[in-house]
Amino acid sequence: MRTFHLPLPDHLYDALRAESAGVRRPATELVREALETWLETRRRERLDAEIEAYARELAGTAMDLDPDLEAAAVDCLLAAEPSP
């Protein structure tokens, strides 16, 4: 494991210490967990953007959704709906 020095403004440091004491967990553990969550969120946002760009680029082309597959999906969804 590597270490990383991160200077914090006083208000952030104080809030982190208070949270750490409140949940009785080390501040480094809380920061590590928050950073992992943030990085995973950023990774998912980038992936979503790449998929969206790909879909927009290929919309209406031969690489777009297959009409037979789309019709089958609609039929499946309609069959799953409860009858009135």
N, C-alpha and C positions, 0 to 999 in steps of 0.2 A: 504494500500500500504506500502511496506517496502522500506527501503533505503539501498544502497550498496555503500560503499566507494571504489573508484577505482583510485589509483594513476596513473597519465599519464606522459609519458615523455614530456618534454617541447614542442617538435615539434608537437606532437599529440594534446596537449592541445591548442596550438596556432592555429592549423588548425581547430580544433573544434570551438573555439571561433570565428574565422573569418567566418566560414560557418554559425554559429548561427546568427551572425550579418548580414551576407549577405542575409539570407532568413527570417530574423526577427522572428526567433522562438527560444525558450529556448534550450540551449545546452542539458539539460537533456531530453527534448522531442526528439531531434535528436538521441541521444544515445539510448534511449529506443526503438525508431523505428528501428534503425540499428540492435540492439540486437534481437528484435523480428524477423526481417527478417532473420538474420543469424541462429537463432535457428530453424526456420521453414525450412530453406534450409537443415540444418543438419538432421532434422527429416525425410524429404523427401529422402535424400541420404541414410539414414539407411534403410528406408522402401524399396527403390529401390534395395538395396543390398540384403535384406532379400528375396524379390520376385525373384531376379535373382538366388540366391542360391537355393531356393525352386524349381525353374524351371529346373535348371541344375541337381539337385538331382533326379527329377522325369522324366527327358527326356528319352523317349524310354520305359517307363513303362506303365502299364495300366492306370496310373493317367495322362498320357500325353494327348494331345489334341485328342479328339474323331475324327476319320477319317470322319464320316458322317458330323459332325459339320464343320470340316475343308473344306470339299468339298462344303458345302452349302455357306460358307463364300467366297470361291473363285468364285462360281457362282454369288453371290451377287455383288462382286467387278467387275466382268466382265460385268455384266448387267448394272452397273452404268457408265461404260466407254462410252464416246461418240463414235458413229460409224464413221469410216473413210469416 
